[in-house]
Amino acid sequence: MHAKTRFTELADRYVALWNLTDADARRDAIAALWVPQGEHCVRTLQAKGYEALAQRVTGSHEKNVRDGGFRFIATGDAQGLHDTVMFQWQMVPAAGGPVAARGLEFLRLAEDGRIAVDYQFILPTPGV
């Protein structure tokens, strides 16, 4: 698989995870994306391991997707360098409308291509 396609596919799978409504599907996606002791860091929060990652993703899903009426989308700008991948995402109203939030993911990958560490940066959103 071409490297750019591989990075784009990883970004798409990552962003799709946060929209999944089924808890079992979320757990399966987490195991497919992260190594067992994988980490997700955002602001002062750190989730390490599948259970903590599932709690983090579920909490975000319940707040933003289920209750907030938003969905997450990848912006199609994924790029990689050595064992890292960087891409942006947006949180948009599921019914359509302006971008409500934006973020930047910086992923350090393990040898098997899964995420070892995920650094999430919340970016300023113009007009919000």
Protein Blocks (a to p, Z undefined) as FASTA:
>chain_A
ZZklmmmmmmmmmmmmmmpmblklmmmmmmmmpcfkbccdehjbccedjklmmmmmmmmm
mmmmmmnopacddehlaccehjaccdddddddfkbpadfbdcdddddddfkopafbdcdd
ddddehZZ
